[in-house]
Amino acid sequence: MFSHTSLKKLEILLFLALIVGGFYYLYTLYALGAATVNVTPRDPLSSGLVGHWTFDGPDMTQNVADVT
């Protein structure tokens, strides 16, 4: 049905597509990066939506109070 050379070309094309797909997957995974959570802001909050609540200790549900 298919000649030997056309099957070899298809095999090489699929192999290259697999390599390119793998690099694309790793690139997007690297580009997303690791999420940083639970970090206190470095700069003083002076404009926009200002506020920082840690939600531990006095800010937990049983001790809720408006501290703004």
C-alpha positions in Angstrom: 0.0 0.0 0.0 2.7 2.5 1.0 6.3 2.4 -0.2 9.2 1.9 2.2 10.5 5.4 1.6 7.2 7.1 2.2 6.8 5.1 5.5 10.3 6.2 6.5 9.5 9.8 5.8 6.2 9.5 7.8 8.2 8.0 10.7 10.7 10.8 10.7 7.9 13.4 10.5 6.1 11.9 13.4 9.3 11.7 15.4 10.1 15.3 14.8 6.5 16.3 15.7 6.9 14.4 18.9 10.1 16.2 19.7 8.7 19.6 18.9 5.6 18.9 20.9 7.7 17.9 23.9 9.8 21.1 23.7 6.6 23.1 23.4 5.1 21.4 26.5 8.3 21.9 28.6 8.5 25.6 27.4 4.9 26.3 28.4 5.5 24.5 31.7 8.6 26.6 32.4 6.9 29.8 31.3 4.1 29.3 33.8 6.6 29.0 36.6 5.9 28.1 40.1 3.2 30.0 42.0 4.4 31.9 45.0 1.9 31.9 47.8 1.8 33.3 51.3 4.3 36.1 50.7 4.0 39.4 52.5 4.2 42.4 50.2 7.6 44.1 50.2 6.5 47.7 49.3 4.2 49.6 51.7 0.7 49.6 50.4 -0.2 53.2 49.7 -2.6 53.2 46.8 -5.3 51.1 45.2 -6.8 48.2 47.1 -4.8 48.3 50.3 -4.9 45.7 53.0 -3.1 42.5 54.0 -4.7 39.8 56.1 -2.7 36.7 57.0 -5.8 34.6 58.0 -4.0 33.1 60.9 -4.3 33.8 64.6 -6.6 36.8 65.3 -8.0 36.8 61.8 -9.6 33.4 61.9 -13.3 32.8 61.7 -13.9 32.5 65.5 -12.1 35.8 66.0 -13.6 37.8 63.1 -13.6 41.6 63.6 -13.4 44.4 61.0 -9.8 45.6 61.3 -9.9 48.1 58.4 
